[in-house]
Amino acid sequence: MQLAIASGVTALATGLFLAPLSAELDDQAMRRALAIAQTTAAEPRLDDALKSSRPTQQGPVQDEAERIRAATGAEYVVIMDQRGVRWSHPDPDEIGHHVSTDPSTVLAGKQVMQIDEGTLGRSARGKVPLRNKDGKVIGAVSVGISYESVQERLLSTVPELLAYAGGALAAGALAAYLVARRLQRRTHDLAFSDISALLTEREAMLHGIREGFLALDKRGRIRLMNDEAQRLLDLHATDTGRPLDESLPPGRTADVLAGRVSGADLLAVSGQRVLVANRMPTDDGGAVVTLRDRTELERLGRELDGTRGLIDALRAQDHEHANRLHTLLGLLELGLYEEAVDFVTEAVGVHRATAEQVTEHIRDPLLAALLVGKATVATERGASLHLSPTTFLPDRLVDPHGLVTVLGNLVDNALDATAGRRDARVEVEVHVDGRTAVVQVCDNGPGVPEARRAQIFTEGWTTKEPPAHGQRGIGLALVRRLAERYGGSVSVGERVGGGAVFTVTLPDALSEKPPESTHEASRRERRTDDAVSAKPGSTNGSQQPASADDAADTTGAGR
């Protein structure tokens, strides 16, 4: 195909060159004939010869015209008088006859150049008036150049022109061959039909897979993306060709896709979606990015964390219940019936008081259940879990499962930090500011060195030995990721008296406050006042704490 195109272009260029060349040769022949005619008309002897002689075959005008014709190589040199009668001609028999073409223009004093037919055939002609010494027109001179000689000159240039055209064609054919070979190497010797089929298959594959696919060039511009990538990153087809940093908002997701964060299976958040991104550079300096939607998996993981916490709490309660049953059995066997009744009454009252104290401050059922369970786990591990007196969380969380994950991981981390201490203590405070939820968990453990406070939220970083069945260093990283999803933050500081304080701020964690009737507001205030000021045995026969500190104690440890 390339060779055919090169040949066609060469032929077209040759034809376009020959067309003006023919016209130029004609013009040159006419100008040459005119120049010979002007030179002939300038001969002073012709004026005298026309006056003193007659038009004969042996006359002086014929001799002079033949001399000039032989010297210049013209086909003919014809001299005529004012009547248009020939005084000279290459064919002597034509002398004395009227010229075959109209001489009126040249006899009127004008010069003429033309290609015309005459008695000697087709020729390039030049005609000039012949004047006497006074400038009066007394005749004319007509000179002709054989048109066959013009054609011969044109044809003589054709071989040379074809040689140049052939050289150009050879160079074009060589270039076409080299380009074809390079194209074959770049396309792995695939035919056009194969390339078309591969393109069709690629389009079907890219838009059919459930993973997001994004291709970037060496300048960081988006050159290809499939439908899933557009959905996951909230992009549009018009973003193709635009720089990645202009199509995505600044943040971790843009940094991961642009390669400013290295690693495999990198987590990124886009809107409400949790994505796993992998970036692979290409040979041309660009990159290919694959995206997997982990939102559903993360949700299931959070539910699994909550289920595990509930199982731990049930296991701890089962263990505590077994111990109480053993104690109760011993009292009964010893016949200490009144002591057995007091023991059961106290155990039931403490457990009921713990649940009621938590639900009074934490209105969300998932968060309340989590803290009740964690209190039991803390008791089993020899620690005490306290709820701050200022804690209050209404039941209008947007994502209670997310807050369960945050609070559960922070409490577990605090219990691990205080493990082995005789006075192990963990305190939880949750309060709201408008629609923002603030979670604070502090412990009296060894604390976090200031040099490591920026590292503890990195996924996989831990100071503990990993278990045989899994890995550590995930809980705090998950807390930070959830906080960043809400647009919030997580920080760690030092507790007064020693230990660590973890603070998580979650903007827009609560929905808009629903309208509350006057009766409901009064009832809620009375319930809060009663919970704070209640004395032991004053509510339904259950034991209530007598101080604010006891009201904050959700474990009953040490009582």
C-alpha positions, 0 to 999 in steps of 0.5 A, spaced: 500 500 500 505 504 501 509 503 495 502 504 491 502 511 494 509 512 493 508 510 485 502 514 485 505 520 488 511 520 483 507 519 477 503 525 479 509 530 481 512 528 474 505 529 470 505 536 474 512 538 472 511 536 465 505 540 464 508 547 465 515 545 462 511 544 455 508 551 456 515 554 458 518 551 452 513 554 447 514 560 450 522 560 449 521 558 442 516 564 440 521 569 444 527 566 440 523 567 433 521 574 435 528 575 437 531 573 430 525 577 427 527 583 431 535 582 429 533 581 422 528 587 421 534 591 424 538 590 418 539 597 414 540 593 407 533 591 407 530 598 406 534 599 400 533 592 397 526 593 398 526 599 394 531 598 389 529 590 387 523 586 386 521 579 389 525 574 386 529 568 387 535 570 386 534 577 389 538 581 395 532 580 400 532 572 399 540 572 400 540 576 406 534 572 409 537 565 407 543 567 410 540 569 417 536 563 417 542 558 416 546 562 421 540 562 427 537 555 425 530 558 424 525 554 420 524 560 415 525 567 415 520 571 411 520 578 409 514 581 406 512 588 403 506 592 405 502 588 401 503 582 404 507 579 398 513 574 400 520 577 398 524 571 401 522 564 403 525 557 404 521 555 398 523 559 392 517 558 389 513 561 394 516 568 393 512 573 390 506 570 393 501 573 398 503 570 405 498 564 408 496 568 415 493 574 416 499 580 416 494 586 418 497 586 425 504 586 424 503 591 418 499 595 423 506 596 427 505 591 432 509 585 434 506 578 434 508 571 438 504 565 436 504 558 435 500 557 428 500 553 422 503 555 415 505 552 409 511 549 412 507 546 418 506 548 425 511 552 428 513 557 433 512 564 430 515 571 431 513 577 427 516 584 427 514 590 423 520 592 418 521 600 418 525 605 414 529 610 416 523 615 418 520 609 422 515 608 417 512 601 416 514 598 409 513 591 411 514 585 416 519 580 418 516 573 420 521 568 423 518 561 425 522 555 429 519 548 427 515 546 433 518 539 432 524 541 435 520 544 441 517 537 442 524 534 441 527 538 447 521 536 451 522 529 449 529 530 451 528 532 458 523 526 459 528 521 460 532 525 465 526 527 469 524 519 469 531 518 472 530 523 477 523 520 479 525 513 479 530 515 484 525 518 488 521 512 487 526 508 489 528 512 496 520 512 497 520 505 496 526 504 501 523 508 506 516 505 505 519 498 507 523 500 513 517 503 516 513 497 514 518 493 518 518 497 524 511 497 524 511 490 524 515 489 529 511 494 533 505 490 532 508 484 533 507 482 526 500 482 526 495 483 520 490 489 520 485 484 521 488 481 527 489 488 530 482 490 529 480 483 532 484 485 538 481 492 539 474 489 539 476 484 544 480 489 548 474 494 548 469 488 550 474 486 556 475 492 559 468 494 559 466 487 561 471 486 567 468 488 574 475 491 576 477 498 575 482 500 569 486 506 568 491 507 563 496 513 564 501 516 559 508 519 561 505 526 563 500 523 567 494 524 563 488 519 562 489 516 556 484 510 557 479 508 563 473 503 563 466 503 566 468 501 572 474 506 573 469 511 572 464 509 577 469 508 582 473 514 581 467 518 579 470 520 573 467 522 566 468 520 559 470 527 558 476 526 563 480 522 558 486 526 555 486 530 562 491 530 567 490 526 573 491 531 578 486 535 575 480 530 574 481 527 581 481 532 588 487 532 592 488 527 597 491 520 598 487 517 592 490 521 587 497 520 590 496 513 590 494 513 582 499 518 580 505 513 583 507 518 589 505 512 594 509 506 593 507 499 594 502 493 593 495 493 594 494 500 597 488 502 600 485 509 598 478 512 599 474 515 594 467 518 596 464 512 600 468 507 597 474 503 600 479 501 594 485 497 593 489 500 588 495 497 584 500 501 579 504 498 574 509 502 570 509 501 562 515 501 557 513 508 555 513 511 561 506 511 563 502 506 568 497 502 568 492 502 575 487 497 577 482 498 582 478 493 586 472 495 590 473 493 597 467 497 600 462 491 601 468 487 604 470 492 609 463 493 611 463 485 612 470 486 616 467 491 621 461 487 622 465 481 623 469 485 628 463 487 632 461 479 632 468 477 634 467 482 640 460 480 642 463 473 642 469 475 646 464 478 651 459 472 651 465 468 653 467 472 658 460 473 661 460 465 660 466 464 664 464 469 670 457 466 670 460 459 671 464 462 677 458 465 680 454 458 679 460 455 683 460 460 688 452 459 689 453 452 689 458 452 694 454 456 699 448 452 698 452 446 700 454 449 706 447 451 708 449 458 708 442 460 704 441 467 706 448 468 704 447 465 697 440 470 697 445 476 698 450 473 693 445 472 687 441 479 689 448 483 689 450 479 682 444 481 678 444 488 681 451 490 679 450 487 672 443 491 671 446 497 674 452 496 669 447 496 663 443 501 665 448 506 666 451 505 659 444 505 656 443 512 660 449 515 656 450 511 650 443 511 646 445 507 640 444 500 641 450 497 638 455 502 641 451 500 648 452 493 647 459 494 645 461 497 651 457 492 656 461 487 652 467 490 653 466 491 660 465 484 662 472 482 658 475 488 661 473 485 668 476 478 666 482 481 664 483 484 671 482 491 668 476 496 669 473 500 664 470 507 666 465 511 662 466 519 663 461 522 666 460 527 661 459 522 656 452 522 652 451 520 645 444 520 642 441 515 637 442 518 631 448 515 628 449 515 620 454 509 620 453 506 627 458 500 625 463 505 623 463 508 630 463 501 633 469 499 629 473 505 631 471 505 639 472 497 639 479 497 636 481 503 641 478 499 647 482 493 645 488 497 644 488 500 651 486 493 654 492 490 651 496 496 653 494 495 660 495 488 660 499 485 666 498 492 671 494 491 677 491 497 677 489 497 669 484 502 668 481 504 661 476 510 660 472 512 655 468 518 653 464 520 647 460 526 646 457 530 640 458 537 638 453 539 633 453 533 628 460 531 630 462 526 634 468 526 638 471 519 641 476 519 646 479 513 650 485 513 655 489 508 659 494 508 664 499 503 660 506 505 658 504 510 653 506 512 646 513 515 645 513 521 641 517 519 636 513 513 634 506 517 635 506 518 627 508 511 626 502 507 630 497 508 625 501 505 619 498 499 617 502 493 619 506 497 624 506 494 631 510 493 637 507 486 639 508 479 636 504 477 631 499 471 632 500 465 628 493 465 625 494 472 622 497 479 623 497 485 627 498 493 626 491 493 622 486 496 628 489 503 629 490 503 621 483 502 620 481 507 625 485 512 621 482 510 615 475 510 617 476 517 621 479 520 614 473 517 610 469 522 615 473 527 613 476 527 620 482 526 624 485 521 629 491 523 634 494 520 640 497 524 646 500 523 653 495 522 659 496 526 665 499 521 670 502 517 665 499 513 659 496 514 652 490 518 650 487 517 643 482 522 640 478 521 634 474 526 631 468 524 626 465 530 622 458 529 620 457 522 624 450 524 626 444 525 622 440 532 623 437 532 630 429 530 629 424 535 632 423 533 640 416 534 643 416 538 650 414 532 653 420 527 651 425 533 653 422 533 660 422 525 660 429 525 658 432 530 663 428 527 669 431 520 667 438 523 666 437 527 673 435 520 676 441 516 674 446 521 676 443 522 683 440 515 685 442 512 691 443 504 692 437 500 692 432 506 690 430 504 683 426 497 682 430 494 688 437 494 684 443 497 687 445 504 684 452 507 685 452 513 690 457 517 687 459 520 680 465 516 679 461 510 681 456 512 675 462 512 670 464 505 672 461 500 667 465 494 670 463 494 677 471 492 678 473 493 686 466 493 689 
